[in-house]
Amino acid sequence: MDIKIEQECPQCGAPITIAESDRLLSCPYCGVKSFMQSAGAFRYYLPPPDGEEDAAELLYVPYLRFKGNIFLVNEAGISHKVMDTTHLGFDLPGLPPSLGVRPQAMQVQRLLPETPGRYLRLTTKARVILEKVIRLSPMRIEKKKQQITGKENDMVYIGSRMETIEYSSHSRFLHRAFIGETVSFVYLPIHVKDNTLLDGVTKSFLMRREQASGVPLRGASFNPRWQVRFMPTLCPRCGWSLDGEGDCLVTTCSNCDTAWELGPQGLKQVHWQMVPGDRGTALYLGFWKISAHIPALDIYSFADFIQRTNQAMLPKQQWYDRVMSYWIPAFKLRPKIFLRTGRQATLGQWRLSPEEGHVVPNLYPVTLPAAEAKQSVKVILAASTASRKSIFPFLPKVRLQDVTSTLVFLPFVDKGHDWYQPHTAASISKNVLRFGRNL
């Protein structure tokens, strides 16, 4: 679930409420659009009550907030989890280990240089916090069932349905990936008053000062690296206003038909294409076409992929000359649907003939960057194989070589409750696609 942030328009100063996932700020008052950038993760804080006395004496405790999909691959299969959590990043027993639902229930504010108070430093690395959260969170793995009863290759067959089995995340895994994650910091204000530590929002008692003996509570001032920078949404090629919604990571220019991805260094041009639709096309959904060689598995062509993953089809002669590409959804989805959609597009790529793209009104926002699409290749490879023994044990050794990425928009047809892609037979529920905007 997205948290809501109070943000001033950099142009007119009007108060705006945006979502945590937003990277494009659109002011409803002056109409100016701006990209938001930061040297690291965005930082927010839970605001103390209005009229707070001694606000300059507040200490802000950092909490790491992680929201996204986690995939684990082990011998039993692929497990996944949607995680939305905050975890204490300052080593002081007695402080709340998590902020719970407060970031979602309250309207947080962005840290600014003029925010009064001092900030405690992060004493635990973000990676260590995530490792701990994963260990404490059981993952769920889905296994296919057949009509027979028996046991084969560590899979139990009972009936014809999908059965969900829990297993401990302590189990040895062959690959792990964080996909579509949003990482930020949310600060909790505390008071050090009359030898006690109080919650700066609720005024509730946290601990006595002597319990924090030996722990430095002086804090530091605002770090200039935390400052959010605003960029104009103008096409670097022609100067036209770029099109996009708040959470989009790739914007398009309808004047020169170019696409631009927002990255740490600013706007970077994206090579993009589209598969032409017809009169029935109601929506174009983007996919990252990641073309790469995998020497560890001897996968260089689409035919190699078909043979190596033991697909129930014979490779055509022209497939030996087709460089293998992995088609990753360029938008956020629930983990199970993400795997299914990526698998269908990857297996059906031989039916797709992309052409140079032309901006049309019904392009769906790209909310998954190309860098994370590349991280998804191993997971989609594992999800696509019909023979785990041929792929899973080699995943730790898999390295992508000669990697290229292209954004390709595929036409989808409105089927009532679903969006249907006629070339690959991929189908996505409209509700699932809508929910993905909040992941």
Secondary structure, DSSP 8 states (H G I E B T S, - for coil): ---EEEEE-TTT--EEEEETT--EEE-TTT--EEEEE-SSSEEEE----TT-TTGGG-EEEEEEEEEEEEEEEETTEEEEEEEEEEEE-S--TTS-S--TTHHHHS-EEE--TT--SEE----S-HHHHHHHHHHHS-EEEEE---SS-EEETTEEE-TTS-EEEEE-TTS--SEEEEEEEEEEEEEEEEEEETTEEEETTT--EEEEGGGGTTS----B---GGG--EEEE-B-TTT--B-B--TT-SEEEETTTTEEEEEETTEEEEE-EEE----TTEEEEEEEEEEEEEBGGGTB-BHHHHHHHTT-SS---GGGGGSB-EEEEESS---HHHHHHHHHHHHHTGGG---EE----TTB--B-S-HHHHHHTHHHHHHHH-S-HHHHGGGGGG---EEEEEEEEEEEEEE-SSEEEETTTTEEEEHHHHHHGGG-
